[in-house]
Amino acid sequence: MRRSVPRLLCAALVLAAVAIVAGCDQQGAQAPAATKGTPQTTCPVMGGKIDKQFFADHEGKRVYFCCEGCPETFKKDPAKYIKQLEDAGVVLERTPAPRRG
């Protein structure tokens, strides 16, 4: 019995050291970016600088425009404009969840 206690203590210390070392490795790791690309800065319809008061939501994506007339043009063929933006490396914002209350 006298020999068992020191062996158990040594085993516990080794396991604790392994857990600490494994935890240290996780601290330095950062989660990869969810998406890579650039945020939208230009209107997909006319190419002007976007104004965030003019937008349209389509299939969970929010698309911004330069003026009040562009959302109507966009709505005629939204897939065309979204593809154009995404092909250019633009990451579109997600449509915000509806507010409850």
Number of C-alpha atoms within 10 A of each C-alpha: 5 6 7 9 10 11 11 11 11 12 12 12 12 12 12 12 12 12 11 11 11 11 11 11 9 9 8 8 8 7 6 7 6 5 7 10 11 12 12 21 16 18 22 24 18 14 11 13 15 19 15 12 11 16 20 17 16 15 9 12 15 16 26 25 26 22 18 11 12 18 21 13 12 20 14 10 10 19 13 12 18 20 13 14 19 14 10 12 14 18 17 18 14 13 14 10 7 6 5 4 3
